[in-house]
Amino acid sequence: MSRRPSMLDQISRSHSGSGVRRGSIDPSRLVPMDKLSVESLCRRAELGFDRVTAAGGSLGNDFNVVFVGAGNIMFGSDEGPWNHSFRFEHKLGPRLKVVALIDPAVDRATAVLQKKCDTFVKSAYENTRVFRTLDDFVKNMSRKDMPRAFVVGSPPMFRGTTQPGRDIERQILKHFPGVALFIEKPIATGPSGEIEEAFKLAKYISDSGAVCSVGYMLRYLKAVQMMKQILEENNLTVMATVARYATAYEAIAKPDWWDKARSAGPIVEQGTHFCDLSRYFGGDVDISTVSAHSLEWYENAGQLSKMQVDETAIPPENRIPRVTAATWKYESGAVGSFTHLVALQGHDYSCELEVYADGYQLKLVNPYVQPVLYIRRPGSDLEETHRFADDDPFFSEISVLIDNIEDIEEDPETAQILCTFEDACKSYQLTWAIREASERSRNIKKETVPAA
């Protein structure tokens, strides 16, 4: 079976002018997760049907996976829909074999595995071994443990660089050349001075030829792909993107999130999804044009009444802004803007993205829960409304990853991975540019305020 062409192969074809594959997916090709349930797959496996097709997957043998990180991103929580293990189970059914779970918090890792073994997905986890480090796994693995993919969901402050101890991606490819990678966003949360290291790592991954996907799942929304389809089919050039992300802060009880020294701040850690989605439509950003302002915790308008953490325990210089508003120019000449707010109470966030082109307004609302797309076209002042029930972009990104690993489609229009590591680096760079621009404007204001 031949390996699916790498992103480098696609770039080469693009430059040669032939065989170009689109950077988008036909929305009709995004197969819902519930087309074939895990329960039915497992029942078939118990009856002896061990060669099964899992929700658009392929017939075949066991699919070995290593999970790096035993936290909420990997195994889910009440805070949101994040749960990569759940999507792998639905895509692969009884083919899934998690051969190792790597996390220094061994007790937590062991506990989540036990919960999995108490359910009908037991066959995926009953032989999983827990290791504190990647090196421990390498030293103790057997031939039958050889993984086809690594899922990296460890905290971003411990990855995304070329420094020993914070270069898990490079170490994985060193020990397992060519193995596929799925890496959670953001790709890092170290100081901005390390961004160049992230780009070096991106080149290392690309040069390796490994299949690599970064978890910017909003790109995989059917609504987002419909927006892309409209732009492409009408040969439109984006004029502007307008993004807004309002956080329901009352539900955020994790102290690290409120501490810029630990999480890098809400733009880098949380707003990254909308910066990435803005770039997905607007293209590369002229970083030198980024301008931003912030509402800080110590200003009168920045006082919050429903915080679930004791902010006084966080050094003042590390407390997060309540509002950050940024603008920039894309290299195409288009204009982008993003406003992030720590303002809402309750549980639900309020998020929107508007994309403008000649004659068109495409407005995506509530992408995390129940996406709605409003479209205004030439010839009418009325908006069309499109709803997308039961769309799961988390599943779609995992499904596309596995299809790329297994190379099950020869159709050149088959779904391709929508975010490479290099692309994710550019989104990471934009988030840091916004944070630093807002901090510069804050410092200028302080310097110009007359002494009392």
C-alpha positions in Angstrom: 0.0 0.0 0.0 1.5 3.3 -1.0 1.8 6.2 1.4 -0.5 9.2 0.7 1.6 12.1 -0.8 3.0 14.4 1.9 2.3 18.1 2.1 5.7 18.7 0.5 4.5 16.6 -2.5 1.4 18.7 -2.7 3.3 21.9 -2.6 5.6 20.6 -5.3 2.6 19.7 -7.5 1.1 23.1 -6.8 4.3 24.9 -8.0 4.4 22.7 -11.1 0.8 23.6 -12.0 -0.7 20.1 -12.1 -2.4 17.7 -9.7 -3.3 20.5 -7.2 -5.5 19.4 -4.3 -7.7 21.8 -2.6 -7.1 23.1 0.9 -10.7 22.4 1.7 -13.2 19.5 1.9 -16.5 19.0 0.1 -19.0 19.3 3.0 -20.8 16.2 1.7 -17.7 14.1 2.3 -17.7 14.8 6.0 -19.2 11.6 7.3 -21.2 11.9 10.6 -19.8 9.9 13.5 -23.1 8.2 14.1 -23.3 6.5 10.7 -21.8 3.4 12.4 -21.8 3.2 16.1 -19.0 1.8 18.2 -21.5 -0.5 20.0 -22.5 -2.1 16.7 -18.9 -2.5 15.6 -18.0 -4.2 18.9 -21.0 -6.5 18.7 -19.9 -7.5 15.2 -16.4 -8.1 16.5 -17.7 -10.4 19.3 -19.5 -12.4 16.7 -16.3 -13.0 14.8 -16.6 -10.2 12.2 -13.1 -8.9 13.0 -12.7 -7.1 9.7 -15.0 -4.2 10.0 -15.4 -0.8 8.4 -15.5 1.9 11.2 -17.4 5.0 10.3 -15.8 5.5 6.9 -12.6 3.7 7.9 -11.0 0.7 6.2 -11.0 -3.0 6.5 -7.9 -4.3 8.1 -6.1 -5.4 11.2 -5.4 -3.7 14.5 -4.5 0.0 14.5 -1.9 0.7 17.2 -2.0 4.1 18.8 0.0 5.8 21.5 -1.6 8.5 23.6 0.7 11.1 25.1 -1.2 12.8 27.9 -3.9 11.5 30.1 -5.8 14.7 30.7 -9.1 16.2 29.6 -8.1 16.8 26.0 -7.5 13.1 25.6 -10.2 11.6 27.8 -12.9 14.3 28.2 -14.4 16.4 31.0 -17.5 18.4 31.8 -15.8 21.6 30.6 -16.4 20.9 26.9 -16.5 18.4 24.0 -12.8 17.7 23.9 -12.2 13.9 24.0 -9.8 12.5 21.4 -10.0 8.9 22.7 -13.8 8.9 22.1 -13.3 9.9 18.4 -10.7 7.3 17.8 -13.0 4.6 19.3 -15.8 5.7 17.0 -13.6 5.8 13.9 -11.7 2.5 14.4 -14.1 0.4 16.5 -12.5 -2.8 17.7 -9.5 -2.2 15.5 -8.2 0.4 17.9 -5.4 -0.8 20.2 -3.9 1.8 22.5 -0.6 0.2 23.2 0.7 2.9 25.5 -0.4 5.9 27.5 2.5 8.2 28.4 2.0 10.6 31.3 4.2 11.3 34.3 1.0 11.3 36.4 0.9 7.5 36.5 -2.0 7.3 39.0 -4.2 9.5 36.9 -3.3 7.6 33.7 -4.1 4.3 35.4 -7.4 5.6 36.7 -8.6 6.7 33.2 -7.6 3.4 31.7 -9.6 1.5 34.3 -12.7 3.6 33.5 -12.2 2.7 29.8 -11.8 -1.0 30.7 -15.1 -0.9 32.6 -17.0 -0.1 29.4 -17.7 -1.8 26.0 -14.5 -0.3 24.5 -12.4 -2.5 26.8 -10.7 -4.3 23.9 -8.9 -1.0 23.0 -7.4 -0.6 26.4 -7.1 -3.9 28.2 -3.5 -4.3 27.2 -2.5 -0.6 27.4 0.6 0.0 29.5 1.4 3.3 31.3 4.8 4.9 31.0 6.1 8.1 32.6 8.2 9.0 29.5 8.5 8.3 25.8 12.0 6.8 26.5 10.4 4.3 29.0 8.0 3.2 26.3 10.8 2.8 23.7 12.9 0.7 26.1 10.0 -1.6 27.0 8.0 -2.0 23.9 7.8 -5.2 21.9 7.5 -5.6 18.1 3.7 -6.0 18.3 3.5 -2.6 20.1 4.8 -0.7 17.0 2.4 2.3 16.7 0.9 3.7 13.5 0.1 7.0 15.2 0.9 9.1 18.2 -1.7 11.4 19.6 0.0 14.3 21.5 -2.2 15.9 24.0 0.3 16.8 26.7 0.4 20.4 28.0 1.7 22.8 25.3 4.4 24.3 27.6 6.2 20.9 27.4 6.3 20.6 23.6 6.7 22.6 20.3 10.4 23.4 20.6 13.8 21.9 19.8 14.9 22.0 23.4 15.5 18.7 25.2 12.5 17.8 27.4 10.2 20.0 25.3 10.7 18.4 21.9 8.3 15.4 22.1 7.5 15.6 18.4 11.1 15.4 17.4 11.8 12.6 19.8 8.8 10.6 18.5 10.1 10.9 14.9 13.6 10.0 16.0 12.5 6.7 17.5 9.7 6.0 15.0 10.6 7.6 11.6 7.6 8.3 9.5 5.0 7.6 12.2 1.8 9.7 11.9 1.3 12.5 14.4 -1.8 14.2 15.7 -0.8 17.2 17.8 -3.2 19.3 19.9 -3.3 23.0 19.6 -1.7 25.4 20.4 1.6 23.8 19.3 3.4 25.5 22.3 2.9 28.1 25.0 6.5 29.1 25.7 7.9 32.6 25.4 7.5 34.4 22.1 11.3 34.2 21.6 10.8 30.4 20.9 8.5 30.9 17.9 11.4 30.3 15.5 12.1 27.0 17.2 8.5 26.0 16.4 9.1 26.8 12.7 12.3 24.7 12.7 10.3 21.9 14.2 7.7 22.3 11.5 10.4 21.9 8.8 11.8 18.8 10.6 8.3 17.2 10.6 7.7 18.1 7.0 11.1 16.8 5.8 10.4 13.5 7.6 7.4 12.9 5.3 5.2 11.9 8.2 1.5 12.5 8.1 0.9 15.2 10.7 -2.3 17.0 11.7 -2.8 19.8 14.3 -6.1 20.0 16.2 -7.7 23.1 14.8 -10.9 21.3 14.5 -13.1 24.3 13.5 -11.6 24.0 10.0 -13.5 20.7 9.7 -16.9 22.1 10.4 -19.4 21.5 7.6 -20.3 25.2 7.9 -16.7 26.3 7.5 -16.3 24.0 4.5 -19.5 25.4 2.9 -18.0 28.9 3.3 -14.8 27.7 1.6 -16.9 26.1 -1.2 -18.8 29.4 -1.8 -15.6 31.4 -2.0 -13.9 28.9 -4.4 -16.9 28.2 -6.6 -17.5 31.9 -7.1 -13.8 32.7 -7.5 -14.0 35.2 -4.7 -11.1 37.0 -2.8 -11.7 37.6 0.9 -11.8 41.4 1.7 -12.1 41.1 5.5 -12.5 38.8 8.4 -14.2 39.9 11.7 -14.0 37.5 14.6 -15.4 37.6 18.1 -14.9 35.2 21.0 -16.7 35.9 24.3 -15.8 33.5 27.1 -18.1 32.3 29.8 -15.5 32.9 32.5 -17.7 31.7 35.5 -17.2 28.1 34.3 -13.4 28.4 34.3 -12.1 27.2 37.6 -8.6 26.2 36.5 -6.1 28.7 38.1 -3.5 28.2 35.4 -5.9 29.6 32.8 -5.9 32.9 34.7 -2.1 33.1 34.9 -0.3 34.3 31.8 3.0 32.8 33.1 1.4 29.3 32.9 -1.1 29.5 30.0 0.4 32.3 27.9 -2.9 34.2 28.2 -6.3 33.9 26.6 -5.3 34.9 23.1 -2.5 32.4 22.8 -4.3 29.6 24.7 -8.0 30.0 23.8 -8.3 32.7 21.1 -6.0 30.6 19.0 -8.9 28.8 17.3 -10.4 32.0 16.0 -7.0 33.4 14.9 -6.5 30.2 13.0 -9.9 30.3 11.5 -9.4 33.9 10.4 -6.1 32.9 8.7 -7.9 29.9 7.1 -10.0 32.4 5.1 -7.8 35.5 5.0 -4.4 33.7 4.3 -1.0 34.6 5.7 -0.9 37.7 8.0 1.6 40.6 7.6 2.8 40.3 11.2 4.3 43.8 11.2 0.8 45.3 10.9 -0.7 43.7 14.0 -2.2 46.3 16.4 -4.0 45.6 19.6 -5.5 47.1 22.8 -6.6 45.5 26.0 -8.8 46.0 29.0 -6.8 45.0 32.0 -7.8 43.5 35.3 -6.9 46.6 37.3 -9.0 49.0 35.2 -12.5 49.9 36.4 -14.3 48.2 33.4 -12.3 45.1 34.0 -13.7 44.1 37.4 -15.4 40.6 37.3 -18.0 39.5 39.9 -18.2 35.7 39.3 -14.6 34.5 39.2 -14.2 31.0 40.6 -10.5 31.4 41.4 -8.6 33.6 43.9 -6.9 36.0 41.5 -4.9 37.6 44.4 -2.8 34.4 44.4 -1.6 35.3 40.9 1.2 37.9 40.7 -0.3 41.1 39.3 1.9 41.1 36.2 0.6 37.7 35.3 -3.1 38.4 35.5 -4.9 38.1 32.2 -6.7 40.9 30.3 -10.5 41.0 30.2 -10.7 42.2 26.6 -8.2 42.2 23.8 -9.1 43.8 20.4 -6.7 43.4 17.5 -6.5 44.4 13.8 -4.1 43.4 11.1 -3.5 43.2 7.3 -3.3 40.0 5.4 -0.6 39.7 2.8 -3.3 39.7 0.2 -4.3 43.3 1.3 -7.4 42.1 3.1 -8.1 43.3 6.7 -8.6 41.1 9.8 -9.9 41.8 13.3 -10.4 39.8 16.4 -11.9 40.7 19.8 -11.6 38.3 22.7 -13.6 38.9 25.9 -13.6 37.4 29.3 -17.0 38.8 30.1 -19.9 36.3 30.1 -21.2 34.3 33.0 -23.1 31.0 33.0 -21.7 28.2 30.8 -22.2 29.0 27.1 -19.7 31.0 25.1 -20.6 33.5 22.3 -18.5 33.2 19.2 -18.9 34.5 15.7 -16.8 34.8 12.5 -17.7 37.0 9.6 -16.0 36.7 6.2 -16.6 39.4 3.5 -16.0 39.2 -0.2 -17.4 41.1 -3.2 -21.2 40.8 -2.8 -21.0 38.2 0.0 -21.3 38.1 3.7 -20.7 34.7 5.4 -21.4 34.8 9.1 -20.7 31.7 11.3 -22.3 31.7 14.7 -21.9 29.4 17.6 -19.4 27.1 16.0 -18.5 25.1 19.1 -22.0 23.8 19.9 -24.7 24.2 17.2 -23.1 26.0 14.2 -25.4 28.3 12.2 -24.2 29.9 8.9 -25.9 33.1 7.6 -25.2 33.9 4.0 -26.0 37.1 2.1 -25.4 36.8 -1.6 -25.5 39.3 -4.5 -29.0 40.1 -5.7 -30.7 39.9 -2.3 -30.6 41.8 1.0 -32.0 38.8 2.8 -29.9 36.2 4.7 -30.0 32.5 4.1 -29.8 30.4 7.2 -28.1 27.0 7.3 -28.0 24.8 10.3 -25.8 21.8 10.8 -27.2 19.3 13.3 -24.9 16.7 14.9 -21.8 17.9 13.2 -18.7 16.9 15.1 -15.5 18.5 13.7 -13.4 16.6 16.3 -14.5 13.4 14.7 -14.0 14.7 11.2 -10.4 15.7 11.9 -9.6 12.3 13.4 -11.4 10.5 10.5 -9.5 12.5 7.9 -6.2 11.8 9.7 -6.7 8.0 9.8 -7.9 8.0 6.1 -4.6 9.7 5.2 -2.6 7.3 7.2 -4.2 4.3 5.6 -4.3 5.8 2.1 -7.7 4.2 1.5 -8.8 6.6 -1.2 -7.3 7.1 -4.7 -9.7 9.9 -5.5 -7.6 13.1 -5.8 -10.6 15.0 -4.3 -10.5 12.9 -1.1 -10.5 14.8 2.1 -7.0 16.1 3.0 -5.6 17.2 6.4 -6.5 20.8 6.8 -3.8 22.0 9.2 -0.2 21.2 9.0 2.3 21.9 11.8 3.7 24.8 9.8 0.3 26.3 9.3 -0.3 25.9 13.0 3.0 27.7 13.7 1.7 30.7 11.7 -1.5 30.8 13.9 0.6 30.6 17.0 2.8 33.5 15.7 -0.3 35.6 15.2 -1.6 35.0 18.7 1.7 36.1 20.2 1.8 39.1 17.9 -1.6 40.2 19.2 -0.7 39.6 22.9 2.6 41.6 22.5 0.9 44.4 20.6 -1.7 44.8 23.3 1.0 44.8 26.0 2.9 47.5 24.1 -0.1 49.7 23.9 -0.8 49.2 27.6 2.7 50.3 28.5 2.5 53.4 26.3 -0.7 54.4 28.0 0.9 54.0 31.4 3.8 56.1 30.4 1.6 58.9 29.1 -0.7 59.1 32.1 0.3 62.2 34.3 1.4 61.3 37.8 -1.2 61.9 40.5 
